[in-house]
Amino acid sequence: WTIVNMPPDNHCGFHSIIYGLRSSPIQIDPNMLNLNDTDKNLVLKLRFMLIEHYQENLNEKYKEIINDPDYWLEDEDLSYFAEKFKICFCVYDQAADRLRNRVYDPNLGKQRSATKEERRALRETLNVFTNITPFGESCNFFIYLYQKGNHYDVMFPKNYEYNTQAKVPKRIKISERSEEHTSELQSP
């Protein structure tokens, strides 16, 4: 795997989507999301898309996104973006992978390294990848996310062709909602 680090600025999930789309061969309608825009504007646009989605579906989560400038993406949000952009996310969970190499030993009263047989059994039962797909559709493109703790990076399988010249998002700060979006967010 090749891992591309996203800025650790509380917006890494949004940055991962942006970079994944920028590095992909698929075309996103620029009226929906202009990938040449600034990183901050793209993060704000993705946040606004989520807010609109949750408002339209009478989900109170939109209030959390409005009130928390450092809102972190969740699997439910990735499901929305998978549907919106007709892409698939494959999320690798580093913590789950570590669990596959450790077992609790009641005789020791603590965890120990798993034996070869135990690791094989854990690999069969503990999935470290979560696929998030558009409802009822097959995937033409995957964005691979590397989740470690509360942070997302983007990863690519070896020999995977992607746009290596794609602009990696920079660290941003959203101290308060931008005035242009605030009036739009006041509707129910």
Backbone torsions as a table, in degrees:
resi	resn	phi	psi	omega
1	TRP	NA	145.4	170.4
2	THR	-107.6	125.2	-178.7
3	ILE	-107.0	129.2	176.7
4	VAL	-108.7	116.7	-176.2
5	ASN	-73.9	134.4	174.6
6	MET	-99.2	153.3	-178.8
7	PRO	-62.7	138.4	178.8
8	PRO	-85.9	68.9	-173.4
9	ASP	-121.1	22.5	-177.4
10	ASN	74.1	3.9	178.9
11	HIS	-122.4	18.6	-173.6
12	CYS	-60.5	-33.3	177.1
13	GLY	-63.3	-44.3	177.3
14	PHE	-65.0	-44.3	178.0
15	HIS	-58.5	-39.3	-178.9
16	SER	-63.4	-41.2	177.3
17	ILE	-64.0	-46.2	-179.2
18	ILE	-59.1	-50.0	-178.8
19	TYR	-65.7	-40.8	178.0
20	GLY	-58.6	-42.4	178.4
21	LEU	-69.7	-41.1	179.6
22	ARG	-63.2	-34.1	-175.8
23	SER	-90.1	-1.0	-175.3
24	SER	-92.5	162.2	176.3
25	PRO	-83.4	-9.4	-177.5
26	ILE	-76.4	153.5	-179.7
27	GLN	-105.1	126.3	175.4
28	ILE	-101.3	134.4	177.7
29	ASP	-57.9	118.5	-178.4
30	PRO	-61.4	-19.9	175.2
31	ASN	-72.1	-26.0	177.4
32	MET	-83.7	-46.4	-178.6
33	LEU	-157.7	110.9	-179.4
34	ASN	-88.7	103.8	-174.8
35	LEU	-69.0	-7.7	175.6
36	ASN	-89.0	-5.1	179.3
37	ASP	-68.0	171.7	178.1
38	THR	-68.1	155.5	180.0
39	ASP	-58.8	-42.1	-179.1
40	LYS	-63.5	-44.8	179.1
41	ASN	-63.9	-36.4	178.4
42	LEU	-67.2	-42.0	177.3
43	VAL	-62.4	-45.0	178.4
44	LEU	-61.3	-40.4	179.8
45	LYS	-64.0	-43.9	178.7
46	LEU	-63.9	-41.0	176.7
47	ARG	-61.2	-43.4	-179.2
48	PHE	-64.1	-39.1	176.7
49	MET	-59.5	-43.0	178.0
50	LEU	-63.2	-44.6	-179.6
51	ILE	-59.4	-48.7	178.7
52	GLU	-58.8	-44.3	-179.6
53	HIS	-59.5	-48.5	-177.7
54	TYR	-69.4	-35.2	175.8
55	GLN	-63.5	-46.5	-179.1
56	GLU	-61.9	-30.2	-178.9
57	ASN	-98.7	14.5	177.1
58	LEU	53.1	38.3	177.8
59	ASN	-101.2	122.8	-176.4
60	GLU	-64.9	-7.7	-178.9
61	LYS	-59.3	-25.5	-179.2
62	TYR	-58.7	-32.9	179.5
63	LYS	-65.6	-38.2	178.1
64	GLU	-62.1	-42.6	-179.5
65	ILE	-66.7	-40.9	178.8
66	ILE	-63.4	-43.5	-173.1
67	ASN	-84.6	-13.2	-178.5
68	ASP	-116.5	101.3	-178.7
69	PRO	-64.4	-17.2	179.6
70	ASP	-108.3	30.1	-179.1
71	TYR	-54.6	133.1	178.8
72	TRP	-98.8	140.0	177.3
73	LEU	-65.5	146.6	175.9
74	GLU	-123.4	169.9	-179.7
75	ASP	-56.0	-38.5	178.9
76	GLU	-59.4	-38.4	178.9
77	ASP	-68.8	-41.0	178.2
78	LEU	-62.3	-35.7	177.3
79	SER	-61.2	-41.9	178.0
80	TYR	-62.1	-47.2	-178.4
81	PHE	-67.2	-33.9	175.4
82	ALA	-59.1	-44.6	179.5
83	GLU	-68.0	-45.2	-175.8
84	LYS	-62.0	-45.7	-174.7
85	PHE	-99.6	-0.7	-179.3
86	LYS	55.5	48.2	177.6
87	ILE	-127.5	169.1	177.9
88	CYS	-118.4	144.4	173.8
89	PHE	-109.3	138.6	172.6
90	CYS	-122.4	111.7	-173.9
91	VAL	-104.8	119.0	175.2
92	TYR	-92.1	127.0	-178.1
93	ASP	-104.4	107.4	-177.3
94	GLN	-61.3	-38.9	-178.7
95	ALA	-64.2	-41.9	178.3
96	ALA	-64.5	-37.5	178.8
97	ASP	-64.4	-39.6	177.9
98	ARG	-63.8	-35.3	179.0
99	LEU	-61.7	-30.1	-178.3
100	ARG	-68.6	-14.4	-178.2
101	ASN	-106.5	2.7	-178.7
102	ARG	-129.5	144.9	175.2
103	VAL	-134.0	152.2	176.1
104	TYR	-85.2	127.9	178.8
105	ASP	-108.5	108.8	-178.3
106	PRO	-63.7	-26.4	178.2
107	ASN	-69.3	-33.1	178.6
108	LEU	-90.4	-22.7	-176.7
109	GLY	74.7	20.9	179.2
110	LYS	-158.9	176.5	178.7
111	GLN	-78.4	152.5	174.9
112	ARG	-140.9	167.8	175.8
113	SER	-65.0	139.2	179.7
114	ALA	-75.8	146.9	173.8
115	THR	-73.1	171.0	179.3
116	LYS	-58.9	-43.6	179.8
117	GLU	-65.9	-40.6	178.9
118	GLU	-65.3	-41.4	178.3
119	ARG	-62.6	-40.8	178.8
120	ARG	-61.4	-45.7	179.6
121	ALA	-64.6	-40.8	179.2
122	LEU	-66.0	-37.7	178.8
123	ARG	-63.3	-32.7	179.9
124	GLU	-75.8	-25.3	-175.0
125	THR	-107.0	-22.3	-175.5
126	LEU	-112.1	106.6	-179.0
127	ASN	-84.9	128.4	-179.7
128	VAL	-100.0	-2.3	177.2
129	PHE	-113.9	135.6	173.5
130	THR	-117.1	124.2	176.9
131	ASN	-97.1	128.5	178.2
132	ILE	-119.0	115.2	-171.2
133	THR	-123.8	160.1	172.1
134	PRO	-65.2	145.3	-176.6
135	PHE	-60.6	122.4	173.9
136	GLY	67.7	17.3	-178.2
137	GLU	-126.9	153.8	175.5
138	SER	-85.9	166.0	-176.5
139	CYS	-100.5	128.4	173.6
140	ASN	-95.6	-20.8	-178.3
141	PHE	-150.6	138.1	176.9
142	PHE	-110.9	139.6	164.5
143	ILE	-106.9	119.7	-178.7
144	TYR	-93.5	121.7	179.8
145	LEU	-108.7	138.6	178.4
146	TYR	-108.3	107.8	-176.7
147	GLN	-100.9	121.3	175.7
148	LYS	-129.7	108.8	-174.8
149	GLY	64.6	-125.4	-179.3
150	ASN	-101.4	30.7	-176.3
151	HIS	-133.2	142.7	174.7
152	TYR	-113.5	138.3	165.9
153	ASP	-124.0	172.2	176.3
154	VAL	-105.7	141.3	177.7
155	MET	-132.9	153.5	-179.8
156	PHE	-129.1	136.5	175.5
157	PRO	-62.1	152.8	176.7
158	LYS	-57.5	143.7	-179.9
159	ASN	64.1	17.8	178.4
160	TYR	-86.2	129.8	-179.1
161	GLU	-86.7	120.4	176.5
162	TYR	-144.6	165.2	-177.9
163	ASN	-76.1	97.6	-178.8
164	THR	-70.6	-11.6	179.1
165	GLN	-91.0	-1.6	-179.3
166	ALA	-60.1	140.4	-178.4
167	LYS	-71.0	123.6	176.5
168	VAL	-79.1	130.2	-179.9
169	PRO	-58.4	149.1	177.2
170	LYS	-101.3	160.4	177.5
171	ARG	-59.5	136.4	177.5
172	ILE	-130.2	165.9	176.1
173	LYS	-132.3	126.6	174.5
174	ILE	-113.1	95.9	-175.9
175	SER	-80.6	-33.1	176.1
176	GLU	-156.2	160.4	-178.5
177	ARG	-59.0	140.0	179.0
178	SER	-69.9	147.4	-176.7
179	GLU	-60.4	-36.3	-177.2
180	GLU	-65.7	-30.6	-179.3
181	HIS	-89.1	-25.9	-173.6
182	THR	-58.4	-44.6	-178.2
183	SER	-65.7	-34.3	179.8
184	GLU	-70.3	-28.0	-175.1
185	LEU	-82.9	-7.6	-175.1
186	GLN	-79.3	-15.2	179.3
187	SER	-67.4	161.3	-173.2
188	PRO	-52.0	NA	NA
